[in-house]
Amino acid sequence: MNKLQSDEALTRVTLDASRRNIPIEIVPRDKVRSLEEAADAMGISTSALLKTLVIKRADGTFVFALIPGGRKLDWAKLRGVLGVNKLSLPSSDIAWDVTHYESGTITPFGSHTVLPVYVDASVFEEPVPEQIGLGSGDRAHGLLVRAKDLVSGFDATIADISTPE
């Protein structure tokens, strides 16, 4: 991603957060190689750093599933929540087409296509983190937001959709 694209991604994220009235903090960070490094760079625990997954339904529509570090998507649980029999993880090219973000930087903020957001319920187990981290559309930055603001701003569904790794 070149500098122009990076600036564009961060602008899209910031504008979308503003439109949704969600306070966010964009955090510059060095290149990271692991979940632990990414969480450390953002000043949060690994369980407060959420992976944003683009999930494809059999009918060709998509949803976002936000899963905390240290947990993995439970396909059966998500199928039950969505009331469908088949889901898949699309290729990175398709995820790009849907979001206009590279894999590893995907965030619901500023996504090219507005999708329903599902946040794993474990995010809200005690102790609830003060802030959660997400991708920002740019590898050199992360995004911090309060979980309740994310849920209200996106009208997200909180559901049990993961299991420990």
Buried (B, 14 or more C-beta within 10 A) or exposed (E): BEEEBBEBBBEBBBEBBEEBEBEBEBBEBEEBEEBBBBBBBBEBBBBBBBBBBBBBBEEEBBBBBBBBBBBEBBBEBBBEBBEBEEBEBBEEEBBBBBBBBBBEBBBBBBBEEEBBBBBBBBBEEEEEBEBBBBBBBBBBBBBBBBBEBBBEBBEBBBBEBBBEE
